[in-house]
Amino acid sequence: MVWFLKTLKILAFVVLVVTFLAISFCVDLIVGNKMAKLRYFSRISSLYLRAALMVLGVKVRLKNINRLGRGEGSYLVISNHLSYLDVFVIFSTAPAVFIANSELEDAFLLGTIIRYSGGVFVERRNRSRLMQDMQHIKDILHMGFNVVLFPEGTTSDGREVRPFKTSFLDAAAGAGAGVLPLCIRYRKISGEDIDAGNGLLVYYHGDITFYKHFFRLLSLRSISVDLTELEIIPPGNTRKESAGIAFERISAAYREGDGC
């Protein structure tokens, strides 16, 4: 039964990926205006990620989703990071632009999918490129898009929220944009409470490859996750101040459980 379910999910994903790439490729060819193209990419990916969550059996409970849910733009949206599913959860709620590590740019299939979803590849370790990437993010915020950043820089094992890297929060200050913190908390896997034993079935952490983890994820019947919008941090703070406030709010919400 598990193999039958996994096969159906694989077939459904193949259809989703092929049609997503075909439609996005056509948009890339036909639409010349950069802003219009980015808007199409973000809306198409939001629609497809909503369908992907249905295929995976992921049920998202939205809590206090106000600004994000209304589609208000020009926020630097930051969240704790546990899994690649985090991107699915946030983008299925509202179209946005995703900041991704440059090492994913050349990854087989993933790089193309991220690029056609409107993703921005950044290099955190190269200072000269960092300034160029920062300006690119500011430009996107000025266009009226929400930009999603995972300031931990990598995924965690679910025990706690890791310290935030502050570099790209300068983009919010430079664009006069508010910082909108989100908290993601996975609750149940196939009807059972998530814990240290089964958590790594969802948390993408350690040395496991993406494709190996993803195919293992396909065996799960269902996943329950909460997405909580926290109080906005208005413009006017330094990047370190905004990062510190966001870290405290997201960490507290994640620890409390009921707040996230």
C-alpha positions in Angstrom: 0.0 0.0 0.0 2.9 2.4 0.9 4.6 1.8 -2.5 1.3 2.3 -4.3 0.8 5.6 -2.5 4.4 6.7 -3.2 4.0 5.8 -6.9 0.9 7.9 -7.2 2.6 10.8 -5.5 5.7 10.5 -7.8 3.5 10.6 -10.9 1.5 13.6 -9.6 4.8 15.4 -8.9 6.1 14.6 -12.4 3.0 16.2 -13.9 3.3 19.2 -11.6 7.0 19.8 -12.3 6.6 19.4 -16.1 3.6 21.6 -16.4 5.1 24.2 -14.1 8.4 24.4 -16.1 6.5 24.5 -19.4 4.2 27.4 -18.3 7.1 29.3 -16.7 9.3 28.8 -19.8 6.5 30.3 -21.9 6.2 33.2 -19.5 9.9 33.8 -19.6 9.9 33.9 -23.4 6.8 36.0 -23.9 6.9 38.5 -21.0 9.7 41.1 -21.4 9.0 43.4 -18.4 11.0 42.3 -15.4 8.4 43.3 -12.8 5.6 41.6 -14.7 7.6 38.5 -15.3 8.5 38.2 -11.5 4.8 38.7 -10.6 3.8 35.9 -13.0 6.5 33.6 -11.7 5.6 34.2 -8.0 1.9 33.7 -8.6 2.3 30.5 -10.7 4.7 29.0 -8.1 2.3 29.8 -5.3 -0.5 28.0 -7.1 1.7 25.0 -7.9 3.1 24.7 -4.4 -0.5 24.7 -3.0 -1.2 21.7 -5.3 2.1 20.1 -4.2 1.1 20.3 -0.5 -2.1 18.5 -1.4 -0.2 15.7 -3.1 2.1 15.4 -0.1 -0.8 15.4 2.4 0.5 18.5 4.2 -2.2 20.3 6.1 -1.3 23.9 7.0 -3.0 25.6 9.9 -2.7 29.4 9.5 -2.6 31.5 12.7 -2.9 35.3 12.7 -2.1 35.5 9.0 -3.1 39.1 8.3 -0.6 41.1 6.3 0.7 38.0 4.5 -2.8 36.7 3.8 -4.0 39.9 2.4 -1.2 39.9 -0.1 0.3 43.1 1.2 3.8 43.6 -0.3 7.2 45.1 0.4 7.9 43.1 3.5 11.1 41.3 4.2 9.5 38.1 5.5 11.8 36.0 7.8 11.1 32.6 9.3 12.8 29.8 11.2 13.9 27.1 8.8 13.4 23.3 9.3 12.8 21.8 5.9 12.4 22.6 2.2 8.7 22.2 2.9 8.9 25.6 4.7 9.1 27.2 1.2 6.0 25.2 0.1 4.1 26.3 3.3 4.9 30.0 3.0 4.5 30.4 -0.8 1.2 28.4 -0.9 -0.2 31.1 1.5 0.9 34.1 -0.6 3.0 34.8 -3.6 6.5 36.1 -2.8 10.1 36.0 -3.9 12.5 33.5 -2.2 16.2 34.1 -1.4 18.2 30.9 -2.0 21.8 30.0 -1.5 23.9 30.3 -4.7 25.0 26.7 -4.3 21.5 25.6 -5.4 21.7 27.5 -8.6 23.5 24.7 -10.5 21.7 21.8 -8.7 20.0 19.4 -11.0 16.4 20.5 -11.7 16.2 22.4 -8.4 18.1 25.4 -9.8 15.7 25.8 -12.7 12.6 25.4 -10.5 13.9 28.0 -8.1 14.7 30.4 -10.9 11.3 30.0 -12.5 9.6 30.6 -9.2 11.2 34.0 -9.1 13.9 33.0 -6.6 17.0 35.1 -6.0 20.3 33.3 -5.6 22.7 35.0 -3.2 26.3 34.3 -2.2 26.8 35.0 1.5 30.6 34.4 1.5 31.6 36.8 -1.3 31.5 40.4 -0.1 31.6 42.0 -3.6 28.7 39.9 -4.7 27.0 40.4 -1.4 26.5 44.1 -2.1 25.2 43.4 -5.6 22.7 40.8 -4.2 21.7 43.3 -1.5 20.8 45.9 -4.2 18.9 43.3 -6.1 16.8 42.5 -3.1 16.2 46.2 -2.4 15.0 46.6 -6.0 12.5 43.7 -5.6 11.2 45.2 -2.4 10.8 48.6 -4.1 8.7 46.8 -6.8 6.2 45.9 -4.1 7.0 42.2 -3.6 7.4 40.3 -0.4 10.9 38.8 -0.1 11.3 35.6 2.0 14.5 35.0 3.9 15.6 32.2 6.2 18.2 34.1 8.3 19.4 30.9 10.1 21.2 30.2 6.8 20.5 26.5 6.9 17.9 24.1 8.3 17.8 22.9 11.9 16.9 19.6 13.6 13.8 21.1 15.2 15.2 21.4 18.8 15.6 25.2 18.7 15.8 28.2 16.4 19.4 28.8 15.4 21.1 32.2 15.6 20.3 34.6 12.7 22.7 35.9 10.2 22.1 39.6 9.8 23.6 40.6 6.4 20.5 40.6 4.2 18.4 42.4 6.7 20.2 45.5 5.5 18.0 45.2 2.4 14.9 46.0 4.5 16.5 49.0 6.0 17.8 50.2 2.7 14.3 49.8 1.1 12.4 51.3 4.0 10.6 48.0 4.3 9.2 46.4 7.5 10.3 43.0 8.7 7.5 40.4 9.0 8.5 37.5 11.2 6.8 34.0 10.7 7.1 30.9 12.9 6.8 27.5 11.4 6.1 24.5 13.6 5.5 21.0 12.4 3.0 19.2 14.6 2.2 15.7 13.5 3.5 13.1 11.1 1.0 10.5 9.9 -1.3 11.3 12.8 1.5 11.0 15.5 3.1 13.9 17.4 6.4 14.9 16.0 9.4 14.2 18.3 13.1 13.5 18.1 12.4 10.0 16.8 10.3 10.8 13.7 11.2 14.5 13.2 13.9 13.9 10.7 11.3 12.4 8.4 10.3 16.0 7.8 13.3 18.1 9.0 15.9 18.3 6.3 19.0 18.2 8.4 22.3 16.3 8.4 24.1 14.7 5.5 21.1 13.2 3.7 20.7 14.3 0.1 17.6 16.2 -1.0 16.3 13.5 -3.3 16.8 10.7 -0.8 15.0 12.7 1.9 12.2 13.7 -0.5 11.5 10.1 -1.6 11.4 9.1 2.0 8.9 12.0 2.7 6.6 10.6 -0.1 5.9 7.5 2.2 4.2 9.7 4.8 0.4 9.7 4.9 0.1 13.2 6.3 2.0 16.1 7.8 0.4 18.8 10.0 2.1 22.2 10.3 1.3 25.6 11.9 2.3 28.9 10.2 2.0 31.9 12.5 2.5 35.5 11.6 4.1 37.5 14.4 4.1 41.3 15.1 5.7 43.3 12.4 9.0 45.1 13.0 8.6 48.6 11.4 11.4 50.3 9.4 13.9 52.4 11.3 16.0 49.7 13.1 19.5 48.6 12.2 19.9 45.2 10.7 21.2 43.8 14.0 18.3 45.3 16.0 15.7 43.9 13.6 17.4 40.5 13.6 17.5 40.5 17.4 13.8 41.4 17.8 12.8 38.8 15.1 14.9 36.1 16.7 13.4 36.7 20.1 9.8 36.7 18.8 10.3 33.6 16.6 12.2 31.7 19.2 9.7 32.4 21.9 6.8 31.4 19.7 8.6 28.2 18.7 9.4 27.3 22.3 5.9 28.0 23.6 4.3 25.8 20.9 0.9 27.2 21.5 2.1 30.6 20.2 3.2 29.1 17.0 
